[in-house]
Amino acid sequence: MTENLTENLRLLCSYGKSTSDICRRAGINRQQFSKYLNGHTQPSLATLRILCDFFGVEESELFLPAPEFRKIVQLRPPRFEKRESHFDKIMNHMTDSNPTGRDMLQRHEGYYHSYLKSYPQQELAVRALSHIYKREDRWFIKTIERRLDEQFLLPSTLKYEGYVSEGCNRICIQERECGTGRSIGTTFLYPSEHARPTYLSGVMVGFSTEGSQDITCSRTIWHYLGPKPNLRQALNACGVVDPDQEQLPDFVRYGISNDLEEGETVLMPRY
């Protein structure tokens, strides 16, 4: 049986670029794999499963007599499947949604103006432009935020990218700043129950790479602009908003206020 395994593994390797390349792509130790090819030892059950997944064969097939196995391989050549890394496994778990969650995210695809008070000690709000979109059966987000240099001592335009997921019928957004800055933010939003959303309320937790780098939590309101808004107008509207100079809807003003009313003990979305 060991002789069959050894010869069959050698046959599979002959379809590859090199033994080293196969080990690298399969995530197998090169020296240990050489012992399998030389018949000095047999792979453990866990390693055997890794090899079978990589080559695209069944475990029982690997131990068949060499002539029988050769016929199988001629009909079904090795696929050399890339082994899912631990990172990919975790990310797939984080971004996977059930059918109900996928339908919910589908309804919220499009562009938004988001509002929040980035600095709780100030009354100025920031209006940013975010785009929730789907690619390769996963949901992603891009955000452009504009701030005034003289007000915040930050670059005038900040860009973020991240992914969107769903949990317990809530929208979760993880973003990281692009470029030299490395700030990270997480936003949780209540979804809309309508076919197309209007306003979404939530909270945003994050920190800035500038200044004190304090971890902050702020209420946020997202205003749905549609799937294909006038992007020039939407971008021009981004930036610092002084509520005393620009009349924001009462719902937005109330929804981004970070005060605690009577009976409130933690910062929660207002809707």
C-alpha positions in Angstrom: 0.0 0.0 0.0 2.9 2.3 0.8 4.4 1.6 -2.6 1.1 2.5 -4.3 0.9 5.8 -2.4 4.5 6.7 -3.2 4.2 6.0 -6.9 0.8 7.7 -7.2 2.2 10.8 -5.5 5.1 10.9 -7.9 2.7 10.7 -10.8 0.7 13.6 -9.4 3.8 15.7 -9.0 4.8 15.1 -12.6 1.9 17.3 -13.6 3.3 20.2 -11.6 5.9 22.8 -12.2 8.2 21.4 -9.5 8.1 19.6 -6.2 9.0 22.8 -4.4 6.3 24.7 -6.1 3.7 22.0 -5.2 4.8 22.1 -1.5 4.7 25.9 -1.4 1.2 26.1 -2.9 -0.2 23.2 -0.9 1.4 24.4 2.4 3.3 21.2 2.9 6.9 21.0 4.4 9.3 20.2 1.5 11.5 17.8 3.5 8.6 15.9 4.9 7.0 15.7 1.5 10.2 14.2 0.1 9.9 11.4 2.6 6.5 10.6 1.3 7.8 10.5 -2.3 10.7 8.2 -1.3 8.5 5.9 0.7 10.3 6.5 4.0 7.1 7.5 5.8 3.3 8.0 5.2 1.5 11.3 5.7 -0.8 11.7 8.6 -4.6 11.7 8.1 -4.7 15.5 8.3 -1.8 15.9 5.8 -3.4 13.3 3.5 -6.6 15.3 3.4 -4.6 18.4 2.5 -2.9 16.6 -0.4 -6.2 15.2 -1.7 -7.8 18.6 -1.6 -4.9 20.1 -3.4 -4.6 17.5 -6.2 -8.3 17.0 -6.5 -8.4 13.3 -5.7 -10.1 11.0 -3.2 -8.1 9.5 -0.3 -9.1 6.0 -1.3 -7.8 6.6 -4.9 -4.3 7.5 -3.7 -3.8 3.9 -2.4 -5.0 2.2 -5.6 -2.6 0.1 -7.6 -0.5 2.4 -9.8 -2.0 1.3 -13.2 -5.6 1.9 -11.9 -4.6 5.3 -10.5 -2.9 6.3 -13.7 -6.1 5.7 -15.7 -8.0 7.9 -13.2 -5.5 10.7 -13.5 -5.6 10.5 -17.3 -9.3 11.1 -17.2 -9.1 13.6 -14.4 -5.8 15.5 -14.3 -4.7 17.2 -11.0 -6.4 20.6 -10.4 -3.7 21.9 -8.1 -6.2 23.7 -6.0 -4.8 26.5 -3.8 -5.3 25.6 -0.2 -7.4 28.1 1.7 -5.2 30.1 4.1 -6.2 30.7 7.6 -6.7 34.4 6.8 -9.0 33.6 3.9 -11.0 31.2 6.0 -11.5 33.9 8.7 -12.4 36.6 6.2 -14.9 34.3 4.4 -16.4 33.6 7.8 -16.6 37.3 8.6 -18.1 38.4 5.3 -20.5 35.4 4.7 -24.2 36.0 5.0 -27.3 33.9 4.9 -29.9 34.4 2.1 -31.9 36.9 4.2 -28.7 38.9 5.0 -27.7 38.9 1.4 -31.1 40.2 0.3 -30.9 42.9 3.0 -27.4 44.1 1.8 -28.7 44.0 -1.8 -31.4 46.6 -0.9 -28.8 48.9 0.6 -26.4 48.9 -2.4 -25.6 52.4 -3.6 -24.2 55.8 -2.5 -24.7 57.6 0.8 -23.9 60.9 2.5 -22.8 60.0 6.0 -22.9 62.5 8.9 -21.2 62.4 12.2 -19.4 64.6 14.7 -15.8 63.4 14.4 -14.7 65.4 17.4 -17.3 65.1 20.2 -16.1 68.3 21.9 -17.0 70.3 18.8 -20.4 71.0 17.2 -19.1 70.7 13.7 -20.2 67.7 11.6 -18.5 65.9 8.8 -20.4 64.9 5.7 -18.7 62.1 3.7 -19.6 60.1 0.6 -19.7 56.3 0.8 -20.4 53.7 -1.8 -21.6 50.2 -0.9 -21.1 47.8 -3.8 -20.9 44.1 -4.6 -18.0 42.2 -6.2 -17.4 38.5 -6.4 -20.3 37.7 -4.2 -19.0 39.9 -1.4 -19.9 43.4 -0.3 -17.4 46.3 -0.1 -17.3 50.0 0.6 -15.4 53.0 -0.5 -15.5 56.3 1.4 -14.3 59.8 0.5 -14.1 62.3 3.4 -13.1 66.0 3.1 -12.0 68.1 5.9 -10.6 71.6 6.2 -6.9 71.9 6.9 -7.2 74.9 9.0 -9.8 73.3 11.2 -8.3 69.8 11.7 -4.7 70.0 10.5 -5.5 67.0 8.3 -5.2 66.3 4.6 -8.1 67.9 2.7 -9.2 64.5 1.3 -9.2 61.1 3.0 -10.1 57.9 1.3 -11.1 54.6 3.0 -11.8 51.1 1.8 -13.2 48.1 3.5 -15.9 45.4 3.6 -19.5 45.2 4.5 -21.1 42.3 6.4 -24.4 41.5 8.1 -25.2 40.1 11.5 -28.5 39.8 13.3 -30.1 42.0 10.6 -27.6 44.8 11.2 -25.1 46.3 8.8 -21.5 46.1 9.9 -18.8 48.2 8.0 -15.1 47.8 8.5 -12.9 50.5 6.9 -9.3 51.4 6.8 -7.7 54.6 5.6 -5.8 54.4 2.3 -2.4 56.1 1.7 -0.1 57.2 4.4 -2.7 57.3 7.2 -3.7 54.0 8.9 -6.8 54.9 10.8 -9.5 52.2 11.2 -13.2 52.6 11.8 -16.2 50.3 12.4 -19.7 51.4 11.7 -22.9 49.6 12.8 -26.2 50.7 11.1 -29.8 49.8 11.5 -31.1 48.7 8.1 -34.1 50.1 6.4 -37.3 48.0 6.2 -38.3 49.6 2.9 -37.3 48.5 -0.7 -35.0 51.5 -0.8 -33.5 53.2 2.3 -33.8 56.8 3.1 -32.0 57.5 6.3 -30.0 54.9 8.3 -28.9 55.5 11.9 -26.0 53.9 13.7 -22.8 54.4 15.6 -19.2 54.6 14.5 -16.2 53.5 16.6 -12.7 54.4 15.5 -9.5 56.3 16.0 -7.4 58.8 14.0 -3.7 58.5 13.3 -3.4 62.2 13.9 -3.4 64.1 17.2 -4.1 62.3 20.4 -5.2 59.1 18.6 -8.1 58.7 21.1 -10.6 55.9 20.5 -14.0 57.5 20.0 -17.6 56.5 19.5 -20.0 58.8 17.7 -23.6 58.5 16.4 -24.0 58.6 12.7 -26.7 59.1 10.1 -26.5 57.9 6.6 -28.6 59.5 3.8 -29.3 57.3 0.8 -28.5 59.1 -2.5 -29.5 56.3 -4.8 -27.6 53.8 -7.1 -26.4 56.4 -9.6 -26.4 60.0 -8.1 -24.6 63.0 -9.6 -21.2 62.2 -8.1 -19.8 65.6 -8.8 -22.6 67.2 -6.7 -22.3 64.6 -4.1 -18.5 65.1 -3.7 -18.8 68.9 -3.7 -21.3 68.6 -0.8 -18.7 66.7 1.3 -16.7 68.4 4.0 -17.2 70.1 7.4 -20.7 71.2 8.1 -21.5 73.9 10.6 -25.1 73.4 11.7 -25.4 77.1 12.5 -24.6 78.0 8.8 -26.3 75.1 7.0 -29.7 73.9 7.9 -29.5 70.1 8.4 -32.7 68.1 8.7 -33.9 67.8 12.3 -33.6 64.0 12.1 -29.9 64.4 11.1 -29.1 67.0 13.8 -30.8 64.9 16.5 -29.3 61.6 15.1 -25.7 62.7 15.3 -25.9 64.4 18.7 -23.6 62.5 21.1 -25.3 63.6 24.3 -27.0 61.2 26.7 -30.6 61.9 27.5 -32.4 60.9 30.6 -32.5 57.1 30.9 -29.6 56.6 28.4 -26.5 55.0 29.9 -24.6 54.2 26.7 -24.3 55.7 23.2 -26.9 54.1 21.0 -28.3 55.0 17.5 -31.3 57.3 17.5 -34.1 56.6 15.1 
